[in-house]
C-alpha cells in the first residue's frame, strides 16, 4: 500500500471510501434484479433479458450522442470512440457480465424461484476473493473475511433449503445449474473487467459503462432475433406497459448506474475487496424479495446477514 496514506477513519487511503460506497451502491442496484422478473411473470426470460439490455443500450447510446453533440457545439475535443480492440473487449465482457449472465440468472429464477439463485450468486465474493487476492496480502489476514462470508452463506442456504423444500424436481435442478453457470460467468467478468480497467486508465468509468451498455444492447437484439417473441405478440400481452417500465428501470438502474458504480469500485479497490462487497447484492436481493413476498426473514437469515456485514468489515481491515 502507498506509504503516503492520509490519516482517515480506519486508516484508509484516499479514494478507498469512495470505492467502498460505490461497491455497496452497485450491490443495492443489482439486488433489484432478483425481484424484477417476478413483476413481469407473463413474459419469457429471453424477452425480459432483451428488454432490460436494450433499454441499457439505448440509454448508453443517448449519453454518447449527447457527449458528441455537446463537445461539437462547444468547439472542444469530440468524445472518443473505442478502437476495434476496445470494442471487442466491450462485446466479450458484456456477454459475460450482462446479457449472458443475466439470461442465465433469469432462467434460474424462473425454474428455482428467487431465493436459491440469490444465494448461489452470493458465492461470487468468495471466488473473487480467492482469485483476486493482491500478491502482498497474506492468506492469514484474509481468512476471517472468507470464513465469515462462507458461514453466512451456509446459514442462508440452510434456511432457504428448509423453506423451499429442495427436492428432486427437474426444474429445480435445471434452475440451480443455470445459477451456477451465471455465477461462473460473472466471476470471470469481475476479474477480467477489473484487469481491463487497470490497463486502460485513460477510459473513465462512465465512458466504459456506456461502451459496455451499447455492446449489451446490440447483443440483446441478436438474442431477440434468435429466441425472442415477436413485437406484435409482446404488445398484445397483458401487463405490457409494466414490462416496459420494469425493463427501463432495471436497464438504467441495475445495468447502467450499477456498472458506473462498479467500475468506480474496481478502479479503487483490489478485486478481492471489491468482490467481498458483492455480498451486499445478496443482502439487498433478499430484502427486496422478502418485501415483495410479504415475508419476514427468519432468525437464521438475520444471523447470516450479520455475518455478511462482519465479513465485509473484516475484509476492509485486511485490505487497509
N, C-alpha and C positions, 0 to 999 in steps of 0.2 A: 504494500500500500504506500502511496506517496507520502513522504515524510512531512510535506507541507500541508498538514491537516489542520483546518481551522477548528478551534475549540467549540464544539457544539454538543447539544444533548446526546448522550450515548456515544460520544466521541466519533460521530460520523463525519466523513469528509464532505466537502461541498458537492452538491448535486445528488447525494445519496438519498436524502429525504425526499427530493422530488421524484427520484426513481421509485422509491417505495410507495408513495402516494399514487403515482401513475400506474404501477402494477396492481395495486388494490382497486383503483378505479376501473382498470380493464377487467378485473375479475367481476366487479359489480355489473358491468355491461354484458359480459359473457354469460353471467348467470341467467339473464333473461331468456337465453336461447333454449333453456331446458323446459320452460313452461309455454313458450310461444307456440310450438306445434299443437299443444292441447287446445289452443284458441281457434285453430283452423282445422279441426278434425275432419272436415268434409273434403279436404284437398290432399293429394298424394304427397309423399315425401319428396319426390322429384320436383313437383310443382312448387312446393314451399321453398326448397333449396334454390331453385331457379329464381323465384320471385325475390327472395331476400338478396341474392347477389347481383341480380340485375339492378335492383334499387341502389345497392352499394356502388356498382359500376357507373350508373347514370350520375349519381351524386359526385363521384370522384371525377368523372369527365367534365361535369359542370364547373367544378373548382379549378381544374386545369385550364379550361377555356377562359374562365374569368381571370385567372392569373395572366394568361397570354394577352387578353384584351386590355387589362389594366396597365401592364407594362408597355404595351404598344402606345396606349393613349398618353402615358407619361413620358414617352420617349426614352425609356430605360432599356435595360437588357431583358430580352424576352425570356420568359421562364424556360428552363432547359427541358429537353425531351430525352428519354432514355436511349442509350445505344442499343444495338441489336443484342449484345451480350446481357445488358441490364434488363432488357425486355424479356429475354429468355429466362433469366433468373426470376423475374416477377411472375411469369406464367407458371413456372415449375413450383415455386413456393406458394402461389395462390391455390394450386391444386392440393398441395399437402395441408395447408393451414386454413383454406377457405372452402371451396366447392367440394373437393373430395372428402375432406374431414367432416364437413357439416352434413353432407349427404349420408355418410355412414352413421353419424350421430342421430339424425332424424329417423333413419331406418331402424336404429337400435331402440329409440323411444317408441316407435310405432309397434314394435314387436314385444318389448320387455317393459314398457312403461317408462316413466321419467326417472324414478329413484335409482334403480340399479345402474343405468348408464351414467348418471351423475357420479356415482361412486367409482366406477371404472375409470372414467375420465379423470377423477380425482387422484389417480395414481401417477399422472403425468409429472407432478412435482418430484416424486421420488426418482423417476427416470432422469429428469433434468438435473437433479442434484447429484446423481451418480455419474452421469456422463459429462456434466458441465462444470464439475468442481475445478476451481483455479488450481494451477500447479503448486502454488505456495501454501495452499490451505491443507492442514493436516486432517486426516480422517477422524482423528480423535476429537477435534474441535467441531466437526460437522455431525458427529454421531448423535448428540442429543436431539437435534432437529429431525434427523432421519427417524430416530426411534419414536419421538412424539407424533410425527406425522403418520408413521406406519401404524401405531397404536390407535390413533384416531380413525384411520381408515378401517382397521379391523373392527372396531366398535360399531362404526356406521354400517358396515356391510352386514354384521351380525344382526343389528336391529332391523335393517331393511329386508334381509332374507326372511326374518321371522314375520314381518308384516305382509310381504307379497306371497309368502309360501313358495319358495323356489322349488320347482319340481322338474319333471322330465318333459315339459312341453317343448315341441319342436320350435314353436315361435319364440319361446323364451331363450332356448339355446342359440337360435339364429340371431336374436337380438343381442345377446351377450357377445357373440362372435363379431357382429358389426361394431359393438362398443370397443372391443379390444383392438380391432383394426383402426378405429378412429383414434384411439389413444396412441397407437404406434405412429400414425400419420402426423398427429400434432406434435408429438415428441421430436420427430425428425424436423418438422417445421421450426420449432422453437430453437433447436440447436443451429440449424443452417441459417435461419433468419438473423440470429444474433451474430453469427460469424460474418454474414454479408454486410451487416451494418458496421461492424468493426473495420472491415476492409474498405468501406466507402463512406468516410466521414463527410464527404462533400455533398451527400444526398441527405437532406434533413428528414426528420421523422414524418412530417406531414406529406412531403413530396413522395416519399416511398410508400406511404399508405395510399396515396392517390394512384400510383402506378400499380400497386397490388390490387386496388379496387377495380380499376379498369380491366386488368387481366382476369380477375374473378368474374366480372360481368360478362366478358367475352366467353369465358369457359362455361358460364351458366347458360348462355344462349346455345352453345353447342349441346349441352346437356338437354335443353328444352327440345331442340330439333330432333334429338335422338330418342328421348324417352318421355318427354313432357306431354301434357294434354293440349289439345287444340284450343286456340284462343276463344273460339265461339263456345266451346264446351265450358271453359273456365268462367266466362261471363254469365252463363245461364245458371250456374250452381248457386244454391242458397248460401248467403254469407260471403259473396264475392268481395264486397267493399271492406268487410272486416279482414278478409285475406289480404287485400291491397294495403290496408292500414298496418297490419302486423308485419308484412314484408318490408314496408317502408321504414317502420320504427326500428326493426331489428337490422335491416340493411344499413341504415345510417348509424344507429347507436351501437349495436352489438358487433358490427363489422368495421365500419369506418372509424368511429370515435374510439372504440376499443383498440383498433390497430395503431392509431396515433399514440395512445397512452402506452401500449405495449412496446412500441418502438422506442419511446422515451425511456421506459424502464430498461429495455435491453441495452441501450447505449450507456446507461449509468450504473448498471449492476452486472455482476457476473451471472452467467447462465444458471448456476446453481442457486443463487439467491433470488433471481427473478423467477426461476422455476418454483421455488418454495411459495412464492406469492400466489401461484395458481390455485392453491387450496382455498383461497378466498372465493374463486369461482364456484367451488363445490358448496361452500357455506351459503353464498348468495343464491345459488341454484336451488338448494334445499329450502331456503327461506321462501323463495318465490313459489316453489312447488307446494309447500305446506300452506302458504297463504291462499293459493288458488283452490286447493282441495278442502280448505277449512279445517285441517287437522293441526293439532298441537304436537310439537316434537316430543318424543319420549325422553325420559331422563338420560338414557344411554346416548341418545343423539345429541343432547345438550353437552354431555361429557365429551363426546367426540369433537364437537365444535370447539370446546375449551382446549382440547389437546392440539387442534389445528392452530389456534391462536398462539399457544405456548410454543409450538413448533416454529412458527414464523418469528417470534421473538428470539428463540434460540438460534435460528439461522442468521438473523440480523447481528446478534452478538458474535457469532463465529466469523462473520464476514467483515467486521469493523476494521 
